[in-house]
Amino acid sequence: MPRSERSALLLAGLLATAGVGHFVTPKQFDATIPRALPGSPRTWTYVSGAAELALAAGVALPRTRRTAALAAAAFFVGVFPANVQMAVDWRHRPAPLKAAALARLPLQVPLVLWARGVARSGKGRA
């Protein structure tokens, strides 16, 4: 299996795992939804989980990979406010939890770059 294919499938797996997590343990995701968003946090949890599952399917399929990977990069940028909300809310938690919340902030950068790389490697396959 070529490296670009493996990278795309790993990204799809990460997105699928996160998407399933939104439905299996929604409460932990509800807590990260910025309070400024209208409606129920649970609705946003389910919507973002469904989006991750759709992105995973799109990235897994060579025909839709480029577009889905670009959408995944945008998604990773779009969920950054939830990571900021988590870091703010967890600032008084025990050190390991606080560190985990803070570590999520710079993690978005490699995720965006990874998705963009998958999109570039999928160029011309549509």
MOPAC internal coordinates of N, CA, C and O (Angstrom, degrees):
PM7 1SCF
backbone

  N    0.0000 0     0.00 0     0.00 0    0    0    0
  C    1.4546 1     0.00 0     0.00 0    1    0    0
  C    1.5302 1   108.37 1     0.00 0    2    1    0
  O    1.2310 1   120.18 1   -52.78 1    3    2    1
  N    1.3310 1   117.25 1   127.22 1    3    2    1
  C    1.4679 1   120.00 1   179.11 1    5    3    2
  C    1.5310 1   111.51 1   -62.28 1    6    5    3
  O    1.2310 1   121.72 1   -28.31 1    7    6    5
  N    1.3104 1   114.32 1   151.69 1    7    6    5
  C    1.4592 1   120.47 1  -177.54 1    9    7    6
  C    1.5307 1   111.80 1   -57.55 1   10    9    7
  O    1.2310 1   119.83 1   138.70 1   11   10    9
  N    1.3339 1   117.92 1   -41.30 1   11   10    9
  C    1.4610 1   120.76 1  -179.12 1   13   11   10
  C    1.5236 1   111.17 1   -64.13 1   14   13   11
  O    1.2310 1   120.45 1   143.15 1   15   14   13
  N    1.3209 1   116.74 1   -36.85 1   15   14   13
  C    1.4706 1   120.80 1   177.57 1   17   15   14
  C    1.5292 1   110.13 1   -66.85 1   18   17   15
  O    1.2310 1   120.86 1   136.19 1   19   18   17
  N    1.3143 1   115.97 1   -43.81 1   19   18   17
  C    1.4644 1   120.84 1   179.29 1   21   19   18
  C    1.5261 1   110.15 1   -62.13 1   22   21   19
  O    1.2310 1   120.13 1   136.57 1   23   22   21
  N    1.3289 1   117.35 1   -43.43 1   23   22   21
  C    1.4596 1   121.69 1   179.37 1   25   23   22
  C    1.5269 1   110.91 1   -61.42 1   26   25   23
  O    1.2310 1   120.84 1   137.24 1   27   26   25
  N    1.3311 1   116.01 1   -42.76 1   27   26   25
  C    1.4577 1   120.33 1   179.00 1   29   27   26
  C    1.5264 1   111.01 1   -63.38 1   30   29   27
  O    1.2310 1   120.40 1   137.22 1   31   30   29
  N    1.3140 1   116.83 1   -42.78 1   31   30   29
  C    1.4647 1   119.82 1  -179.41 1   33   31   30
  C    1.5223 1   111.73 1   -69.21 1   34   33   31
  O    1.2310 1   120.33 1   145.95 1   35   34   33
  N    1.3276 1   116.97 1   -34.05 1   35   34   33
  C    1.4655 1   119.46 1   175.33 1   37   35   34
  C    1.5307 1   111.02 1   -65.73 1   38   37   35
  O    1.2310 1   120.64 1   137.98 1   39   38   37
  N    1.3296 1   116.38 1   -42.02 1   39   38   37
  C    1.4622 1   119.95 1   176.99 1   41   39   38
  C    1.5279 1   109.99 1   -62.76 1   42   41   39
  O    1.2310 1   120.33 1   136.50 1   43   42   41
  N    1.3216 1   116.97 1   -43.50 1   43   42   41
  C    1.4639 1   120.57 1   177.32 1   45   43   42
  C    1.5285 1   110.61 1   -60.18 1   46   45   43
  O    1.2310 1   120.18 1   139.37 1   47   46   45
  N    1.3197 1   117.26 1   -40.63 1   47   46   45
  C    1.4628 1   121.21 1   178.23 1   49   47   46
  C    1.5114 1   112.61 1   -64.47 1   50   49   47
  O    1.2310 1   120.49 1   138.65 1   51   50   49
  N    1.3307 1   116.67 1   -41.35 1   51   50   49
  C    1.4633 1   120.73 1   177.13 1   53   51   50
  C    1.5250 1   110.53 1   -61.66 1   54   53   51
  O    1.2310 1   120.64 1   133.25 1   55   54   53
  N    1.3336 1   116.39 1   -46.75 1   55   54   53
  C    1.4626 1   120.65 1   179.43 1   57   55   54
  C    1.5289 1   111.30 1   -62.96 1   58   57   55
  O    1.2310 1   120.37 1   137.17 1   59   58   57
  N    1.3261 1   116.89 1   -42.83 1   59   58   57
  C    1.4674 1   120.51 1  -179.87 1   61   59   58
  C    1.5225 1   111.19 1   -64.66 1   62   61   59
  O    1.2310 1   120.50 1   137.53 1   63   62   61
  N    1.3173 1   116.65 1   -42.47 1   63   62   61
  C    1.4693 1   120.52 1   179.24 1   65   63   62
  C    1.5228 1   110.55 1   -62.12 1   66   65   63
  O    1.2310 1   120.81 1   134.33 1   67   66   65
  N    1.3271 1   116.06 1   -45.67 1   67   66   65
  C    1.4671 1   119.63 1   178.70 1   69   67   66
  C    1.5281 1   110.15 1   -64.14 1   70   69   67
  O    1.2310 1   120.40 1   137.98 1   71   70   69
  N    1.3260 1   116.84 1   -42.02 1   71   70   69
  C    1.4588 1   120.19 1   179.97 1   73   71   70
  C    1.5183 1   112.69 1   -61.26 1   74   73   71
  O    1.2310 1   120.52 1   134.56 1   75   74   73
  N    1.3144 1   116.62 1   -45.44 1   75   74   73
  C    1.4663 1   120.90 1   177.63 1   77   75   74
  C    1.5373 1   109.82 1   -62.03 1   78   77   75
  O    1.2310 1   120.49 1   139.99 1   79   78   77
  N    1.3225 1   116.66 1   -40.01 1   79   78   77
  C    1.4667 1   120.58 1   179.22 1   81   79   78
  C    1.5167 1   112.94 1   -57.42 1   82   81   79
  O    1.2310 1   120.27 1   146.16 1   83   82   81
  N    1.3197 1   117.08 1   -33.84 1   83   82   81
  C    1.4661 1   120.54 1   179.13 1   85   83   82
  C    1.5289 1   111.58 1   -63.40 1   86   85   83
  O    1.2310 1   120.48 1   151.31 1   87   86   85
  N    1.3238 1   116.70 1   -28.69 1   87   86   85
  C    1.4589 1   120.38 1  -179.73 1   89   87   86
  C    1.5234 1   112.59 1   -93.32 1   90   89   87
  O    1.2310 1   120.18 1   150.13 1   91   90   89
  N    1.3251 1   117.25 1   -29.87 1   91   90   89
  C    1.4656 1   121.32 1  -177.93 1   93   91   90
  C    1.5309 1   111.02 1   -79.74 1   94   93   91
  O    1.2310 1   120.62 1   137.32 1   95   94   93
  N    1.3257 1   116.43 1   -42.68 1   95   94   93
  C    1.4736 1   121.07 1   179.98 1   97   95   94
  C    1.5302 1   109.72 1  -130.46 1   98   97   95
  O    1.2310 1   120.54 1  -113.30 1   99   98   97
  N    1.3342 1   116.57 1    66.70 1   99   98   97
  C    1.4710 1   119.13 1  -174.05 1  101   99   98
  C    1.5269 1   114.40 1   -65.82 1  102  101   99
  O    1.2310 1   120.03 1   152.19 1  103  102  101
  N    1.3031 1   117.55 1   -27.81 1  103  102  101
  C    1.4694 1   120.13 1  -175.49 1  105  103  102
  C    1.5317 1   111.95 1   -58.19 1  106  105  103
  O    1.2310 1   120.21 1   139.17 1  107  106  105
  N    1.3303 1   117.21 1   -40.83 1  107  106  105
  C    1.4702 1   119.53 1  -178.89 1  109  107  106
  C    1.5249 1   111.11 1   -66.29 1  110  109  107
  O    1.2310 1   120.13 1   149.97 1  111  110  109
  N    1.3295 1   117.35 1   -30.03 1  111  110  109
  C    1.4654 1   121.02 1   178.45 1  113  111  110
  C    1.5249 1   111.14 1   -80.39 1  114  113  111
  O    1.2310 1   120.59 1   145.42 1  115  114  113
  N    1.3357 1   116.48 1   -34.58 1  115  114  113
  C    1.4695 1   120.19 1   177.93 1  117  115  114
  C    1.5209 1   111.15 1   -54.08 1  118  117  115
  O    1.2310 1   120.94 1   141.58 1  119  118  117
  N    1.3190 1   115.80 1   -38.42 1  119  118  117
  C    1.4638 1   120.68 1  -176.51 1  121  119  118
  C    1.5238 1   113.02 1   -67.55 1  122  121  119
  O    1.2310 1   120.14 1   162.81 1  123  122  121
  N    1.3267 1   117.33 1   -17.19 1  123  122  121
  C    1.4626 1   119.44 1  -178.21 1  125  123  122
  C    1.5277 1   112.90 1   -95.66 1  126  125  123
  O    1.2310 1   120.32 1   174.15 1  127  126  125
  N    1.3120 1   116.99 1    -5.85 1  127  126  125
  C    1.4698 1   120.42 1  -177.79 1  129  127  126
  C    1.5297 1   108.82 1   -71.70 1  130  129  127
  O    1.2310 1   120.47 1   -56.36 1  131  130  129
  N    1.3305 1   116.71 1   123.64 1  131  130  129
  C    1.4704 1   118.84 1   178.84 1  133  131  130
  C    1.5306 1   111.42 1   -57.45 1  134  133  131
  O    1.2310 1   120.71 1   -45.71 1  135  134  133
  N    1.3073 1   116.24 1   134.29 1  135  134  133
  C    1.4631 1   121.68 1  -177.46 1  137  135  134
  C    1.5276 1   112.25 1   -63.95 1  138  137  135
  O    1.2310 1   120.06 1   159.86 1  139  138  137
  N    1.3219 1   117.50 1   -20.14 1  139  138  137
  C    1.4717 1   120.91 1  -178.86 1  141  139  138
  C    1.5358 1   112.12 1   -71.48 1  142  141  139
  O    1.2310 1   119.98 1   163.01 1  143  142  141
  N    1.3374 1   117.64 1   -16.99 1  143  142  141
  C    1.4631 1   119.87 1  -179.62 1  145  143  142
  C    1.5302 1   109.56 1   -75.19 1  146  145  143
  O    1.2310 1   120.45 1   -41.59 1  147  146  145
  N    1.3332 1   116.75 1   138.41 1  147  146  145
  C    1.4697 1   119.24 1   179.46 1  149  147  146
  C    1.5233 1   111.34 1   -72.37 1  150  149  147
  O    1.2310 1   121.07 1   -24.32 1  151  150  149
  N    1.3072 1   115.56 1   155.68 1  151  150  149
  C    1.4562 1   120.43 1   175.49 1  153  151  150
  C    1.5180 1   113.35 1    85.86 1  154  153  151
  O    1.2310 1   122.01 1     7.53 1  155  154  153
  N    1.2967 1   113.76 1  -172.47 1  155  154  153
  C    1.4576 1   122.79 1  -176.69 1  157  155  154
  C    1.5258 1   111.62 1   -78.45 1  158  157  155
  O    1.2310 1   120.08 1   -43.78 1  159  158  157
  N    1.3404 1   117.45 1   136.22 1  159  158  157
  C    1.4682 1   119.34 1   174.19 1  161  159  158
  C    1.5342 1   112.16 1   -56.99 1  162  161  159
  O    1.2310 1   120.19 1   145.03 1  163  162  161
  N    1.3338 1   117.24 1   -34.97 1  163  162  161
  C    1.4731 1   120.05 1  -179.29 1  165  163  162
  C    1.5306 1   110.56 1   -62.59 1  166  165  163
  O    1.2310 1   120.50 1   140.88 1  167  166  165
  N    1.3154 1   116.65 1   -39.12 1  167  166  165
  C    1.4689 1   119.49 1   177.43 1  169  167  166
  C    1.5162 1   110.18 1   -60.11 1  170  169  167
  O    1.2310 1   120.12 1   134.29 1  171  170  169
  N    1.3384 1   117.37 1   -45.71 1  171  170  169
  C    1.4675 1   121.18 1   179.33 1  173  171  170
  C    1.5289 1   110.70 1   -64.68 1  174  173  171
  O    1.2310 1   120.41 1   144.06 1  175  174  173
  N    1.3252 1   116.82 1   -35.94 1  175  174  173
  C    1.4637 1   120.67 1   177.22 1  177  175  174
  C    1.5228 1   110.29 1   -61.26 1  178  177  175
  O    1.2310 1   120.68 1   132.70 1  179  178  177
  N    1.3218 1   116.31 1   -47.30 1  179  178  177
  C    1.4587 1   119.90 1  -179.30 1  181  179  178
  C    1.5250 1   111.85 1   -68.57 1  182  181  179
  O    1.2310 1   120.14 1   140.61 1  183  182  181
  N    1.3251 1   117.33 1   -39.39 1  183  182  181
  C    1.4628 1   120.47 1   179.48 1  185  183  182
  C    1.5312 1   110.10 1   -63.70 1  186  185  183
  O    1.2310 1   120.52 1   135.76 1  187  186  185
  N    1.3320 1   116.61 1   -44.24 1  187  186  185
  C    1.4649 1   118.73 1  -179.28 1  189  187  186
  C    1.5346 1   110.85 1   -69.32 1  190  189  187
  O    1.2310 1   120.07 1   145.28 1  191  190  189
  N    1.3256 1   117.47 1   -34.72 1  191  190  189
  C    1.4624 1   119.86 1   175.53 1  193  191  190
  C    1.5182 1   111.90 1   -64.44 1  194  193  191
  O    1.2310 1   120.59 1   137.12 1  195  194  193
  N    1.3339 1   116.48 1   -42.88 1  195  194  193
  C    1.4672 1   120.26 1   177.77 1  197  195  194
  C    1.5293 1   110.23 1   -64.46 1  198  197  195
  O    1.2310 1   120.43 1   141.17 1  199  198  197
  N    1.3299 1   116.79 1   -38.83 1  199  198  197
  C    1.4669 1   120.12 1   178.03 1  201  199  198
  C    1.5240 1   110.48 1   -62.05 1  202  201  199
  O    1.2310 1   120.49 1   137.64 1  203  202  201
  N    1.3306 1   116.66 1   -42.36 1  203  202  201
  C    1.4696 1   119.85 1   179.38 1  205  203  202
  C    1.5259 1   110.92 1   -64.38 1  206  205  203
  O    1.2310 1   120.14 1   140.76 1  207  206  205
  N    1.3194 1   117.34 1   -39.24 1  207  206  205
  C    1.4661 1   119.66 1   177.94 1  209  207  206
  C    1.5271 1   111.18 1   -66.06 1  210  209  207
  O    1.2310 1   120.18 1   139.56 1  211  210  209
  N    1.3210 1   117.26 1   -40.44 1  211  210  209
  C    1.4633 1   120.65 1   177.58 1  213  211  210
  C    1.5302 1   110.72 1   -65.25 1  214  213  211
  O    1.2310 1   120.57 1   137.70 1  215  214  213
  N    1.3258 1   116.51 1   -42.30 1  215  214  213
  C    1.4655 1   120.27 1   178.01 1  217  215  214
  C    1.5276 1   110.45 1   -63.18 1  218  217  215
  O    1.2310 1   120.53 1   139.28 1  219  218  217
  N    1.3298 1   116.58 1   -40.72 1  219  218  217
  C    1.4653 1   120.79 1   178.96 1  221  219  218
  C    1.5307 1   110.22 1   -59.12 1  222  221  219
  O    1.2310 1   120.74 1   133.80 1  223  222  221
  N    1.3173 1   116.20 1   -46.20 1  223  222  221
  C    1.4631 1   119.79 1   179.74 1  225  223  222
  C    1.5269 1   110.30 1   -62.96 1  226  225  223
  O    1.2310 1   120.52 1   137.35 1  227  226  225
  N    1.3166 1   116.62 1   -42.65 1  227  226  225
  C    1.4613 1   120.21 1  -179.95 1  229  227  226
  C    1.5113 1   113.31 1   -64.86 1  230  229  227
  O    1.2310 1   120.39 1   139.66 1  231  230  229
  N    1.3181 1   116.86 1   -40.34 1  231  230  229
  C    1.4705 1   121.01 1   179.43 1  233  231  230
  C    1.5326 1   110.26 1   -69.85 1  234  233  231
  O    1.2310 1   120.11 1   146.07 1  235  234  233
  N    1.3104 1   117.39 1   -33.93 1  235  234  233
  C    1.4695 1   120.93 1  -178.38 1  237  235  234
  C    1.5273 1   112.26 1   -68.33 1  238  237  235
  O    1.2310 1   120.23 1   151.58 1  239  238  237
  N    1.3070 1   117.17 1   -28.42 1  239  238  237
  C    1.4642 1   120.81 1  -176.49 1  241  239  238
  C    1.5295 1   110.89 1   -94.19 1  242  241  239
  O    1.2310 1   120.09 1   -58.95 1  243  242  241
  N    1.3237 1   117.44 1   121.05 1  243  242  241
  C    1.4739 1   119.67 1  -177.95 1  245  243  242
  C    1.5324 1   114.09 1   -53.86 1  246  245  243
  O    1.2310 1   120.31 1   144.75 1  247  246  245
  N    1.3105 1   117.01 1   -35.25 1  247  246  245
  C    1.4665 1   120.36 1  -177.11 1  249  247  246
  C    1.5319 1   112.63 1   -64.60 1  250  249  247
  O    1.2310 1   120.05 1   147.21 1  251  250  249
  N    1.3221 1   117.50 1   -32.79 1  251  250  249
  C    1.4694 1   121.81 1  -177.18 1  253  251  250
  C    1.5249 1   112.43 1  -110.66 1  254  253  251
  O    1.2310 1   120.52 1  -177.73 1  255  254  253
  N    1.3109 1   116.61 1     2.27 1  255  254  253
  C    1.4691 1   121.80 1  -171.88 1  257  255  254
  C    1.5285 1   113.49 1   -56.21 1  258  257  255
  O    1.2310 1   120.22 1   130.38 1  259  258  257
  N    1.3198 1   117.19 1   -49.62 1  259  258  257
  C    1.4631 1   119.75 1  -174.77 1  261  259  258
  C    1.5326 1   110.97 1   -60.08 1  262  261  259
  O    1.2310 1   120.56 1   129.72 1  263  262  261
  N    1.3166 1   116.53 1   -50.28 1  263  262  261
  C    1.4634 1   120.80 1  -178.94 1  265  263  262
  C    1.5266 1   110.97 1   -64.27 1  266  265  263
  O    1.2310 1   120.49 1   135.65 1  267  266  265
  N    1.3186 1   116.67 1   -44.35 1  267  266  265
  C    1.4659 1   120.52 1  -178.87 1  269  267  266
  C    1.5263 1   111.35 1   -66.03 1  270  269  267
  O    1.2310 1   120.00 1   142.33 1  271  270  269
  N    1.3219 1   117.60 1   -37.67 1  271  270  269
  C    1.4668 1   120.12 1   179.13 1  273  271  270
  C    1.5265 1   110.44 1   -67.44 1  274  273  271
  O    1.2310 1   120.04 1   141.37 1  275  274  273
  N    1.3224 1   117.53 1   -38.63 1  275  274  273
  C    1.4720 1   119.49 1   175.19 1  277  275  274
  C    1.5262 1   110.68 1   -64.89 1  278  277  275
  O    1.2310 1   120.49 1   140.33 1  279  278  277
  N    1.3264 1   116.67 1   -39.67 1  279  278  277
  C    1.4633 1   120.76 1   176.42 1  281  279  278
  C    1.5341 1   110.51 1   -64.80 1  282  281  279
  O    1.2310 1   120.28 1   143.24 1  283  282  281
  N    1.3258 1   117.07 1   -36.76 1  283  282  281
  C    1.4689 1   120.78 1   177.58 1  285  283  282
  C    1.5235 1   110.47 1   -64.61 1  286  285  283
  O    1.2310 1   120.23 1   138.89 1  287  286  285
  N    1.3308 1   117.17 1   -41.11 1  287  286  285
  C    1.4650 1   120.25 1   177.31 1  289  287  286
  C    1.5264 1   109.85 1   -60.09 1  290  289  287
  O    1.2310 1   120.47 1   135.77 1  291  290  289
  N    1.3320 1   116.71 1   -44.23 1  291  290  289
  C    1.4673 1   120.54 1   177.77 1  293  291  290
  C    1.5289 1   110.62 1   -64.47 1  294  293  291
  O    1.2310 1   120.44 1   141.27 1  295  294  293
  N    1.3217 1   116.77 1   -38.73 1  295  294  293
  C    1.4635 1   121.08 1   178.45 1  297  295  294
  C    1.5277 1   110.24 1   -61.57 1  298  297  295
  O    1.2310 1   120.26 1   135.53 1  299  298  297
  N    1.3333 1   117.11 1   -44.47 1  299  298  297
  C    1.4597 1   120.47 1   179.98 1  301  299  298
  C    1.5305 1   111.11 1   -61.23 1  302  301  299
  O    1.2310 1   120.56 1   143.72 1  303  302  301
  N    1.3157 1   116.53 1   -36.28 1  303  302  301
  C    1.4683 1   120.10 1   175.40 1  305  303  302
  C    1.5339 1   109.04 1   -68.40 1  306  305  303
  O    1.2310 1   120.82 1   137.74 1  307  306  305
  N    1.3222 1   116.04 1   -42.26 1  307  306  305
  C    1.4578 1   121.06 1  -176.97 1  309  307  306
  C    1.5126 1   115.20 1   -65.62 1  310  309  307
  O    1.2310 1   119.87 1   149.95 1  311  310  309
  N    1.3278 1   117.84 1   -30.05 1  311  310  309
  C    1.4679 1   119.70 1  -179.82 1  313  311  310
  C    1.5267 1   112.50 1   -87.83 1  314  313  311
  O    1.2310 1   120.51 1   178.54 1  315  314  313
  N    1.3314 1   116.63 1    -1.46 1  315  314  313
  C    1.4582 1   119.53 1   179.81 1  317  315  314
  C    1.5384 1   112.18 1   -55.54 1  318  317  315
  O    1.2310 1   118.83 1   139.12 1  319  318  317
  N    1.3383 1   119.84 1   -40.88 1  319  318  317
  C    1.4795 1   118.38 1   177.76 1  321  319  318
  C    1.5345 1   113.58 1   -57.66 1  322  321  319
  O    1.2310 1   120.10 1   147.84 1  323  322  321
  N    1.3291 1   117.42 1   -32.16 1  323  322  321
  C    1.4709 1   119.61 1   176.81 1  325  323  322
  C    1.5304 1   110.14 1   -65.90 1  326  325  323
  O    1.2310 1   120.23 1   142.16 1  327  326  325
  N    1.3230 1   117.16 1   -37.84 1  327  326  325
  C    1.4635 1   120.03 1   177.96 1  329  327  326
  C    1.5248 1   110.91 1   -68.05 1  330  329  327
  O    1.2310 1   120.69 1   143.04 1  331  330  329
  N    1.3229 1   116.29 1   -36.96 1  331  330  329
  C    1.4660 1   119.96 1   175.72 1  333  331  330
  C    1.5303 1   109.54 1   -64.48 1  334  333  331
  O    1.2310 1   120.57 1   135.76 1  335  334  333
  N    1.3342 1   116.52 1   -44.24 1  335  334  333
  C    1.4713 1   120.82 1   178.42 1  337  335  334
  C    1.5298 1   110.38 1   -58.07 1  338  337  335
  O    1.2310 1   120.68 1   136.79 1  339  338  337
  N    1.3171 1   116.31 1   -43.21 1  339  338  337
  C    1.4662 1   120.49 1   179.54 1  341  339  338
  C    1.5308 1   110.60 1   -62.75 1  342  341  339
  O    1.2310 1   120.20 1   135.88 1  343  342  341
  N    1.3238 1   117.23 1   -44.12 1  343  342  341
  C    1.4750 1   120.66 1   179.93 1  345  343  342
  C    1.5249 1   110.90 1   -62.43 1  346  345  343
  O    1.2310 1   120.29 1   139.41 1  347  346  345
  N    1.3140 1   117.06 1   -40.59 1  347  346  345
  C    1.4716 1   120.79 1   178.53 1  349  347  346
  C    1.5287 1   109.86 1   -66.21 1  350  349  347
  O    1.2310 1   120.58 1   132.03 1  351  350  349
  N    1.3202 1   116.49 1   -47.97 1  351  350  349
  C    1.4700 1   120.41 1  -177.84 1  353  351  350
  C    1.5227 1   112.96 1   -66.00 1  354  353  351
  O    1.2310 1   120.01 1   150.43 1  355  354  353
  N    1.3180 1   117.59 1   -29.57 1  355  354  353
  C    1.4609 1   121.20 1  -175.95 1  357  355  354
  C    1.5281 1   113.23 1   -96.31 1  358  357  355
  O    1.2310 1   119.67 1  -170.45 1  359  358  357
  N    1.2993 1   118.23 1     9.55 1  359  358  357
  C    1.4725 1   120.78 1  -175.60 1  361  359  358
  C    1.5259 1   113.03 1   -63.99 1  362  361  359
  O    1.2310 1   119.67 1   159.25 1  363  362  361
  N    1.3285 1   118.23 1   -20.75 1  363  362  361
  C    1.4639 1   120.61 1   179.79 1  365  363  362
  C    1.5329 1   112.42 1  -106.75 1  366  365  363
  O    1.2310 1   120.47 1  -171.22 1  367  366  365
  N    1.2985 1   116.71 1     8.78 1  367  366  365
  C    1.4706 1   120.66 1   178.07 1  369  367  366
  C    1.5219 1   109.33 1   -80.09 1  370  369  367
  O    1.2310 1   120.17 1    -9.89 1  371  370  369
  N    1.3309 1   117.28 1   170.11 1  371  370  369
  C    1.4765 1   120.01 1   176.93 1  373  371  370
  C    1.5320 1   111.42 1   -55.43 1  374  373  371
  O    1.2310 1   121.13 1   -28.07 1  375  374  373
  N    1.3153 1   115.45 1   151.93 1  375  374  373
  C    1.4672 1   122.43 1  -173.58 1  377  375  374
  C    1.5317 1   114.26 1   -49.88 1  378  377  375
  O    1.2310 1   118.45 1   135.10 1  379  378  377
  N    1.3424 1   120.56 1   -44.90 1  379  378  377
  C    1.4751 1   118.51 1  -179.27 1  381  379  378
  C    1.5329 1   112.80 1   -62.19 1  382  381  379
  O    1.2310 1   120.17 1   140.81 1  383  382  381
  N    1.3310 1   117.27 1   -39.19 1  383  382  381
  C    1.4615 1   120.32 1   179.04 1  385  383  382
  C    1.5234 1   111.17 1   -69.98 1  386  385  383
  O    1.2310 1   120.85 1   138.81 1  387  386  385
  N    1.3169 1   115.97 1   -41.19 1  387  386  385
  C    1.4604 1   120.35 1   177.74 1  389  387  386
  C    1.5330 1   109.69 1   -62.07 1  390  389  387
  O    1.2310 1   120.57 1   137.43 1  391  390  389
  N    1.3247 1   116.52 1   -42.57 1  391  390  389
  C    1.4669 1   120.72 1   178.94 1  393  391  390
  C    1.5288 1   110.88 1   -63.00 1  394  393  391
  O    1.2310 1   120.04 1   139.57 1  395  394  393
  N    1.3133 1   117.53 1   -40.43 1  395  394  393
  C    1.4674 1   121.10 1   178.88 1  397  395  394
  C    1.5272 1   110.56 1   -63.03 1  398  397  395
  O    1.2310 1   120.58 1   136.77 1  399  398  397
  N    1.3218 1   116.50 1   -43.23 1  399  398  397
  C    1.4684 1   120.52 1   179.66 1  401  399  398
  C    1.5286 1   110.58 1   -63.99 1  402  401  399
  O    1.2310 1   120.35 1   138.14 1  403  402  401
  N    1.3108 1   116.93 1   -41.86 1  403  402  401
  C    1.4650 1   120.50 1   179.49 1  405  403  402
  C    1.5296 1   111.59 1   -69.66 1  406  405  403
  O    1.2310 1   120.27 1   145.27 1  407  406  405
  N    1.3319 1   117.08 1   -34.73 1  407  406  405
  C    1.4672 1   121.12 1  -179.32 1  409  407  406
  C    1.5219 1   111.88 1   -66.31 1  410  409  407
  O    1.2310 1   120.56 1   154.30 1  411  410  409
  N    1.3244 1   116.54 1   -25.70 1  411  410  409
  C    1.4674 1   119.85 1   179.21 1  413  411  410
  C    1.5249 1   111.78 1   -66.82 1  414  413  411
  O    1.2310 1   120.06 1   153.15 1  415  414  413
  N    1.3225 1   117.50 1   -26.85 1  415  414  413
  C    1.4689 1   120.04 1  -175.54 1  417  415  414
  C    1.5262 1   112.16 1   -62.68 1  418  417  415
  O    1.2310 1   119.11 1   123.25 1  419  418  417
  N    1.3388 1   119.29 1   -56.75 1  419  418  417
  C    1.4645 1   117.94 1   179.37 1  421  419  418
  C    1.5311 1   113.44 1   -73.01 1  422  421  419
  O    1.2310 1   119.66 1   165.40 1  423  422  421
  N    1.3199 1   118.25 1   -14.60 1  423  422  421
  C    1.4625 1   121.26 1   179.16 1  425  423  422
  C    1.5264 1   111.33 1   -63.67 1  426  425  423
  O    1.2310 1   119.93 1   154.17 1  427  426  425
  N    1.3186 1   117.73 1   -25.83 1  427  426  425
  C    1.4591 1   119.93 1  -179.86 1  429  427  426
  C    1.5330 1   111.58 1   -61.54 1  430  429  427
  O    1.2310 1   120.30 1   146.39 1  431  430  429
  N    1.3245 1   117.03 1   -33.61 1  431  430  429
  C    1.4713 1   120.05 1  -177.75 1  433  431  430
  C    1.5310 1   111.14 1   -60.97 1  434  433  431
  O    1.2310 1   118.83 1   126.08 1  435  434  433
  N    1.3443 1   119.83 1   -53.92 1  435  434  433
  C    1.4705 1   117.79 1   179.13 1  437  435  434
  C    1.5289 1   112.83 1   -64.16 1  438  437  435
  O    1.2310 1   119.93 1   150.36 1  439  438  437
  N    1.3335 1   117.73 1   -29.64 1  439  438  437
  C    1.4598 1   118.92 1   177.39 1  441  439  438
  C    1.5272 1   111.09 1   -65.72 1  442  441  439
  O    1.2310 1   120.69 1   136.32 1  443  442  441
  N    1.3288 1   116.29 1   -43.68 1  443  442  441
  C    1.4691 1   120.32 1   177.40 1  445  443  442
  C    1.5260 1   110.16 1   -62.13 1  446  445  443
  O    1.2310 1   120.61 1   134.42 1  447  446  445
  N    1.3311 1   116.45 1   -45.58 1  447  446  445
  C    1.4670 1   120.31 1  -179.83 1  449  447  446
  C    1.5273 1   111.60 1   -64.18 1  450  449  447
  O    1.2310 1   120.34 1   141.26 1  451  450  449
  N    1.3204 1   116.95 1   -38.74 1  451  450  449
  C    1.4624 1   121.43 1   178.27 1  453  451  450
  C    1.5364 1   109.85 1   -62.32 1  454  453  451
  O    1.2310 1   120.64 1   131.74 1  455  454  453
  N    1.3179 1   116.38 1   -48.26 1  455  454  453
  C    1.4632 1   120.02 1  -179.44 1  457  455  454
  C    1.5323 1   110.70 1   -62.45 1  458  457  455
  O    1.2310 1   120.22 1   139.48 1  459  458  457
  N    1.3265 1   117.18 1   -40.52 1  459  458  457
  C    1.4644 1   120.05 1   177.65 1  461  459  458
  C    1.5295 1   111.08 1   -64.13 1  462  461  459
  O    1.2310 1   120.49 1   141.43 1  463  462  461
  N    1.3425 1   116.68 1   -38.57 1  463  462  461
  C    1.4656 1   120.81 1   177.21 1  465  463  462
  C    1.5207 1   111.70 1   -63.66 1  466  465  463
  O    1.2310 1   120.67 1   139.48 1  467  466  465
  N    1.3209 1   116.33 1   -40.52 1  467  466  465
  C    1.4719 1   120.32 1   177.29 1  469  467  466
  C    1.5290 1   109.06 1   -64.19 1  470  469  467
  O    1.2310 1   120.53 1   139.42 1  471  470  469
  N    1.3142 1   116.60 1   -40.58 1  471  470  469
  C    1.4746 1   120.00 1   179.13 1  473  471  470
  C    1.5311 1   110.39 1   -62.59 1  474  473  471
  O    1.2310 1   120.52 1   137.64 1  475  474  473
  N    1.3274 1   116.62 1   -42.36 1  475  474  473
  C    1.4757 1   120.19 1   178.90 1  477  475  474
  C    1.5108 1   111.52 1   -64.08 1  478  477  475
  O    1.2310 1   120.46 1   139.30 1  479  478  477
  N    1.3324 1   116.73 1   -40.70 1  479  478  477
  C    1.4614 1   119.36 1  -178.78 1  481  479  478
  C    1.5265 1   111.30 1   -72.98 1  482  481  479
  O    1.2310 1   120.20 1   160.89 1  483  482  481
  N    1.3235 1   117.22 1   -19.11 1  483  482  481
  C    1.4632 1   121.20 1   178.35 1  485  483  482
  C    1.5139 1   112.95 1   -91.62 1  486  485  483
  O    1.2310 1   120.88 1  -176.18 1  487  486  485
  N    1.3314 1   115.93 1     3.82 1  487  486  485
  C    1.4656 1   121.45 1  -177.06 1  489  487  486
  C    1.5338 1   110.03 1   -61.12 1  490  489  487
  O    1.2310 1   121.90 1   -44.34 1  491  490  489
  N    1.3084 1   113.96 1   135.66 1  491  490  489
  C    1.4647 1   119.14 1   177.16 1  493  491  490
  C    1.5083 1   114.42 1    84.55 1  494  493  491
  O    1.2310 1   119.75 1  -177.35 1  495  494  493
  N    1.3175 1   118.07 1     2.65 1  495  494  493
  C    1.4731 1   120.28 1  -179.02 1  497  495  494
  C    1.5184 1   112.42 1   -96.24 1  498  497  495
  O    1.2310 1   120.19 1   171.12 1  499  498  497
  N    1.3040 1   117.24 1    -8.88 1  499  498  497
  C    1.4653 1   119.16 1  -174.91 1  501  499  498
  C    1.5123 1   112.74 1   -70.28 1  502  501  499
  O    1.2310 1   120.10 1   180.00 1  503  502  501

